[in-house]
Amino acid sequence: MKKFMKFSTIFPLAGLLFLAGCLVSGTFVIDVDIDETDVVTTSEFKYCLVDLTDNGDWEDHKDDIKYIDNVGFELWVENNGDAAVTGEFYIAREHDAGTDEADEVRDVATRILSGIELAPGDNYIDWPTSLGHVENLDSLKAITETGTFVIYGLTETLPFDITLDSATVIVTVTAGN
Protein backbone atom coordinates (compact mmCIF):
# COMPACT_ATOMS: atom_id res chain seq x y z
CA MET A 1 0.00 0.00 0.00
CA LYS A 2 2.88 2.42 0.78
CA LYS A 3 4.34 1.83 -2.69
CA PHE A 4 0.99 2.69 -4.23
CA MET A 5 0.68 5.83 -2.09
CA LYS A 6 4.19 6.97 -3.04
CA PHE A 7 3.47 6.31 -6.71
CA SER A 8 0.09 8.00 -6.59
CA THR A 9 1.64 11.07 -4.92
CA ILE A 10 4.79 11.28 -7.06
CA PHE A 11 3.13 10.59 -10.41
CA PRO A 12 0.74 13.60 -10.32
CA LEU A 13 3.49 15.83 -8.95
CA ALA A 14 5.88 14.77 -11.72
CA GLY A 15 3.12 15.30 -14.27
CA LEU A 16 2.49 18.82 -13.00
CA LEU A 17 6.20 19.68 -13.10
CA PHE A 18 6.48 18.29 -16.63
CA LEU A 19 3.41 20.25 -17.73
CA ALA A 20 4.74 23.42 -16.11
CA GLY A 21 8.04 22.95 -17.92
CA CYS A 22 6.20 22.70 -21.21
CA LEU A 23 4.33 25.89 -20.52
CA VAL A 24 7.34 28.00 -19.59
CA SER A 25 9.73 26.91 -22.31
CA GLY A 26 9.52 26.63 -26.04
CA THR A 27 10.69 27.86 -29.38
CA PHE A 28 9.23 30.85 -31.15
CA VAL A 29 9.95 32.70 -34.37
CA ILE A 30 10.49 36.42 -34.76
CA ASP A 31 9.93 37.88 -38.22
CA VAL A 32 11.14 41.40 -38.99
CA ASP A 33 10.05 42.78 -42.35
CA ILE A 34 12.31 45.20 -44.22
CA ASP A 35 11.51 47.11 -47.39
CA GLU A 36 13.46 49.55 -49.52
CA THR A 37 12.36 52.53 -47.38
CA ASP A 38 14.18 50.98 -44.37
CA VAL A 39 17.44 50.66 -46.28
CA VAL A 40 20.24 53.17 -46.68
CA THR A 41 22.08 52.97 -50.01
CA THR A 42 25.66 53.96 -50.73
CA SER A 43 27.48 53.54 -54.02
CA GLU A 44 28.99 50.24 -52.82
CA PHE A 45 26.50 48.62 -50.42
CA LYS A 46 23.15 48.84 -48.65
CA TYR A 47 22.50 48.63 -44.93
CA CYS A 48 19.61 48.53 -42.54
CA LEU A 49 19.16 48.81 -38.80
CA VAL A 50 17.20 45.83 -37.46
CA ASP A 51 15.45 46.42 -34.15
CA LEU A 52 13.95 43.27 -32.65
CA THR A 53 13.01 45.15 -29.47
CA ASP A 54 10.01 46.66 -31.28
CA ASN A 55 8.71 43.18 -32.12
CA GLY A 56 5.84 41.91 -29.95
CA ASP A 57 7.21 38.36 -29.73
CA TRP A 58 10.64 39.64 -28.70
CA GLU A 59 9.08 41.97 -26.14
CA ASP A 60 6.95 39.15 -24.69
CA HIS A 61 9.88 36.73 -24.32
CA LYS A 62 13.06 38.84 -24.08
CA ASP A 63 13.60 38.10 -20.38
CA ASP A 64 13.15 34.36 -20.91
CA ILE A 65 15.42 33.88 -23.94
CA LYS A 66 17.80 30.99 -23.36
CA TYR A 67 19.49 31.21 -26.74
CA ILE A 68 19.09 32.04 -30.39
CA ASP A 69 18.57 28.80 -32.32
CA ASN A 70 18.97 30.11 -35.84
CA VAL A 71 18.90 33.23 -37.95
CA GLY A 72 17.97 33.27 -41.62
CA PHE A 73 16.60 35.56 -44.27
CA GLU A 74 13.97 35.65 -46.94
CA LEU A 75 14.77 38.13 -49.71
CA TRP A 76 13.22 39.54 -52.85
CA VAL A 77 15.89 41.49 -54.74
CA GLU A 78 16.39 42.75 -58.24
CA ASN A 79 19.77 42.72 -59.93
CA ASN A 80 19.56 45.72 -62.25
CA GLY A 81 22.83 44.85 -64.00
CA ASP A 82 23.45 42.80 -67.13
CA ALA A 83 25.51 40.08 -65.40
CA ALA A 84 25.05 37.82 -62.39
CA VAL A 85 26.63 39.00 -59.15
CA THR A 86 27.39 37.16 -55.92
CA GLY A 87 25.82 38.65 -52.83
CA GLU A 88 27.06 38.62 -49.28
CA PHE A 89 25.73 39.93 -45.99
CA TYR A 90 27.54 41.28 -42.96
CA ILE A 91 26.34 42.09 -39.45
CA ALA A 92 27.54 44.58 -36.85
CA ARG A 93 26.24 45.88 -33.55
CA GLU A 94 25.98 49.40 -34.94
CA HIS A 95 26.78 51.42 -38.05
CA ASP A 96 29.77 53.74 -38.14
CA ALA A 97 28.60 56.83 -40.04
CA GLY A 98 32.08 57.17 -41.57
CA THR A 99 31.81 53.79 -43.29
CA ASP A 100 30.98 54.35 -46.95
CA GLU A 101 33.06 51.78 -48.82
CA ALA A 102 32.51 48.02 -49.10
CA ASP A 103 36.06 47.24 -47.92
CA GLU A 104 35.44 49.25 -44.74
CA VAL A 105 32.32 47.17 -44.04
CA ARG A 106 34.33 43.99 -44.56
CA ASP A 107 36.90 45.29 -42.03
CA VAL A 108 34.46 46.26 -39.25
CA ALA A 109 31.58 43.80 -39.62
CA THR A 110 31.26 40.00 -39.58
CA ARG A 111 30.31 38.18 -42.76
CA ILE A 112 27.24 36.05 -42.06
CA LEU A 113 26.04 35.04 -45.51
CA SER A 114 27.90 34.54 -48.77
CA GLY A 115 27.80 32.76 -52.07
CA ILE A 116 24.29 33.74 -53.16
CA GLU A 117 24.27 34.31 -56.90
CA LEU A 118 21.86 36.98 -58.12
CA ALA A 119 20.98 36.66 -61.79
CA PRO A 120 19.98 39.76 -63.76
CA GLY A 121 16.36 40.60 -62.99
CA ASP A 122 14.21 39.46 -60.07
CA ASN A 123 15.62 37.02 -57.52
CA TYR A 124 14.01 35.29 -54.56
CA ILE A 125 16.05 33.67 -51.79
CA ASP A 126 14.00 31.61 -49.36
CA TRP A 127 14.82 30.90 -45.72
CA PRO A 128 16.15 27.34 -46.24
CA THR A 129 18.45 28.57 -49.03
CA SER A 130 19.78 31.37 -46.81
CA LEU A 131 20.58 28.85 -44.07
CA GLY A 132 22.76 26.95 -46.52
CA HIS A 133 24.96 30.03 -46.96
CA VAL A 134 25.19 31.17 -43.32
CA GLU A 135 28.68 31.69 -41.88
CA ASN A 136 29.97 32.66 -38.45
CA LEU A 137 26.79 31.44 -36.78
CA ASP A 138 28.10 31.96 -33.24
CA SER A 139 28.87 35.63 -33.94
CA LEU A 140 25.54 36.02 -35.71
CA LYS A 141 23.66 34.59 -32.71
CA ALA A 142 25.62 36.69 -30.20
CA ILE A 143 24.94 39.94 -32.05
CA THR A 144 21.29 39.02 -32.63
CA GLU A 145 20.80 38.42 -28.89
CA THR A 146 21.42 42.14 -28.29
CA GLY A 147 18.12 42.90 -30.05
CA THR A 148 19.47 45.62 -32.34
CA PHE A 149 22.02 45.29 -35.11
CA VAL A 150 22.92 46.43 -38.61
CA ILE A 151 22.82 44.19 -41.67
CA TYR A 152 24.92 45.12 -44.70
CA GLY A 153 24.27 43.83 -48.22
CA LEU A 154 27.23 43.81 -50.60
CA THR A 155 28.20 42.18 -53.84
CA GLU A 156 31.62 40.75 -54.52
CA THR A 157 31.85 42.84 -57.70
CA LEU A 158 30.98 46.43 -58.50
CA PRO A 159 29.01 48.29 -59.65
CA PHE A 160 26.47 47.66 -56.91
CA ASP A 161 23.14 47.92 -58.68
CA ILE A 162 20.72 45.87 -56.58
CA THR A 163 17.21 46.90 -55.55
CA LEU A 164 15.76 45.36 -52.41
CA ASP A 165 12.07 44.72 -52.95
CA SER A 166 11.61 43.33 -49.46
CA ALA A 167 13.30 41.14 -46.91
CA THR A 168 12.40 39.31 -43.75
CA VAL A 169 14.89 38.49 -41.01
CA ILE A 170 13.74 35.26 -39.37
CA VAL A 171 15.06 34.47 -35.88
CA THR A 172 14.15 31.27 -34.04
CA VAL A 173 14.56 31.51 -30.29
CA THR A 174 14.31 29.10 -27.36
CA ALA A 175 12.82 30.65 -24.28
CA GLY A 176 12.17 29.26 -20.82
CA ASN A 177 13.19 29.42 -17.21
N, C-alpha and C positions, 0 to 999 in steps of 0.2 A: 504494500500500500504506500510506503514512503517513496519508493521509486516512482510510482504513478503520480504522487503529489509533487515530487520534484520536477518530473517531466511536464506535468500540467501547468506548473508555475513558470518554468523556464521557457517552454515552447512559446506561450503568448508573449512573454517579455522579449524573447529573441525576435519574434515576428514584428513586434512594434518597433524595435530598434532597427531592424532591416528596412521596414517601411519608412521610418523617419529618415534613414540614410538616403533612400530613393527620392524622398521629397526635397532634401536639402542639397543634393548634388545632381549634376547633369551637364550635358553639353548643349550649347546654344550657338546660333549663328548670328553674326552682326553683318548687315549689308550696309555699305555706305555708297550712295550713288554720286557720281561725278559727271558733270557735263562741261562743254567747252567754256561756259561762263565762269567755272570754278578754276580754270587753268590759266596760268601765266605763261606766255610764249616769249622766248628769246630767239635769236637767229640760229641757235644751235641745239636747243632743247625746250621741253615744256616741263612745268612743275605745278604741283598742287598741294596745298595744306589739307591733310586729312585729320578731322577732329572726331574721334569716336565718342568723346565725352558728351556730345550733343545727341547721341543715339539713345533711344529709350531702353533698348536691351542692355546696352553698356551701363547706363545709369542705374538700372534695376539690379544689376549683378556685379558692379565694379568692386564692391568690398568683399565679394565671395569668390573672385577669380583665383583659381588654383594655378592655371597656366593656359597659354595660348596653344591650341592644338595644331592649327594650320592657318596659313594666310595665302589666299589666291586672288585672282582677278578675273573679271569678265570684261572684255573690251570690244568696242566697235570703233574702228579707226579707218581713216581713208589715207592711202598713200597717194599724194597728188603728183608724184614724179612719174617718170617714164620707165624706171627700172625698180626691181625689188630691192628692199633694204632690210637689214636685220635690226630689230629693235631690242633695246635693253632697258631695264628699270633699275633705279637706285633708290635708296631710302636714307633719310637722315632725321635726326631729332628736330632740327629746325633749319630754315633757309638763311644762308648768309647773303645779304642784299648785294654784296660785292661780287658774287659768283655769277658770271654771265657767259662763261665758255664751258663747253662740254668737258674738256680736260680738267677744269677746276672741280666740276661735279664729281668726276671719277676720283679725284684726289681726296675730297672731303666726305663723300657718301659711300655707302656700302652697296655693291651690286647685288640685287636680289632676284633678278630675272634676266635671262639672256637667251639668244638663239632663236628668237621668234622672227620668222621671215614674213615681211609684209609685201605682198604683191601690189603692183599698181592697181589703184581702185579701192573698193571697199574690202575690208578685212574684218573678220570676227574671230576672236580668241575666247574660247569658253574656259570655264574654271578648271576642268580636268587637264586641258592642254597647258594652262598656265602652271599648274602644279608640276608638270613634267619639265619645266624650265627653271624652277625655283633654285636659287643658290643661297648660301649663307643663312640657312633657316634659323639657326640659333640667334644670330644678330637680328634677323627680321622679327622673330618672336619677341626678343628683349625690347626692341624699339617700339613695337606695336603695343606692348604692355603699358607703355607710358600714356597711351590714349590719344596723343597728338604726334604727328610726324609729317614729313614732306616726302612725296614720291616724285621722282624725276623720270621723265621719258626721254630717251636719247636714241639715236641710230648710230650704227658703227661707221656710217659714211655720211658725208654732207653733200649736197645741201639737205637740211632738215625741212621737209615739206610734208608734214603729217597733220591731218586734222582729226582731233578726237571728237567722235560723235557722242559717245558716252562710255562710262566705265563704272564698274561696281567693284569695290574692294570687299572681299568676303573673308571674314575672320571667324574661325570656329574656336570656341572657348569652353574649357571645363571649369565649372564653378561648384562650390560646395564648402562645407565647413572642415 
